[in-house]
């Protein structure tokens, strides 16, 4: 063998980033996807996802110094923050906030940096992070790399070109760069079922799919056709905020701190980032593993959090005053929440998601072969139950790793050189689409009739969007 090909996939999501890679073998059954985890130095914690947050040192050349959770922690402990730039939500501001890509991005303090410089530096950092594991050769045999980068499905029209341009500036060969929408990558992942660690391609071509991306603060719906020759056509996409500023998690944290008017959202992250990080990890774990029939939900609280909120007796008195005495109890280091109270945190968001789907879908659900739920909140059995009961006549599929479906699908897009066609894609509200955008023939994927083209539905984010960092820390 003269060389080895490695497919590197990078997901820079609006909330979190992750990666995956595959060493391509001749034998299609001998393929495994691996992640290079991110390490938070202060806690020695390892995670396959990290916040989409970048810290730059403004030393005349402006170079990236850290990324993700590490960037947040380093920034908090800086003696002089004026010599640094911290970018949060920069993917959102680049690709989703408007119809065009801004020339410059503003950091948390309003300092500006050229957009392509921010993105190319982050790409270079992320690629280097993966290559620190793969190396540049294996047993002396050189490696050739193919790079796949995702963009949010709700991205503006110029996002693919801009991502490619930034990747080339970061040192990637233009012939080895693929940019794919997250929904299309997730569909490609669905096309490959996993059995005992091996991937097996499903024979499900020439069908229409609805991909629902349930992220922490918004929902994106996409209708895609998987065509017999392996192509994917995105024929409709729309996105909207259905809960304000991570409402489920925000409500939960406020529930924990009901004894005062001041909440944990105000200053707790800045003062005690590690404790806040642990709390969010605990909440996300409960979201993922709490079943609708669970008898109780116990959230572990740090000693520092208990200290700042007063004694357990005082906290319980405050709960009683709020009228939640039968729903919340504090015992030792745990907050015990009744299943009804925990489930109620999802009901409003779930109803809005269902209403949004029923209102905005430009096609009869009978045309949809399968609804695929992906994203952070797709992992919630409670939310899955709401979706399945609301769309009982449609097959609903939730990948085993719903929050990793896009990144793993990206590797498969790179492996199979999947072509994603968006030329006939309609964006926006129901009025801008037409009846039956699905085509069972797999020929022309364009709608029969097209109203004046609209831009993607704007998400109207809350004024305090991501203020609590609950959407950022994964």
Secondary structure, 3 states (H helix, E strand, C coil): CCCEEEEEEEEECCCEEEEEEEEECCCCCCCCEECCCEEECCCCEEECEEECEEEEECCCCCEEEEECHHHHHHHHCCCCHHHEEEEECHHHHHHHCCCCCCCEEECCCCCEEEHHHHHHHHHHHHHHHHHHHHCCEECCEEEEEEEEEEECCCCCCCHHHHHHHHHHHCCCCHHHEEEEEHHHHHHHHHCEEEECCEEEECCCCCEEEEEEEECCCCEEEEEEEECCCCCEEEEEEEEECCCCCCHHHHHHHHHHCCCCCCCCCCCHHHHCHHHHHHHHHHHHHHHHHCCCCCCEEEEECCHHHHHHCCCHHHHHHHHHHHCCCCCEEEECCEEEEEHHHHHHHHHHHHHHHHHHHHHHCCCCHHHCCEEEEECCHHHCHHHHHHHHHHCCCCCEEECCCHHHHHHHHHHHHHHHCCCEECCCCEECCHHHCCCCCCCCCCCCCCCCCCCCCCCCCCCCCCCCCCCCCCCCCC
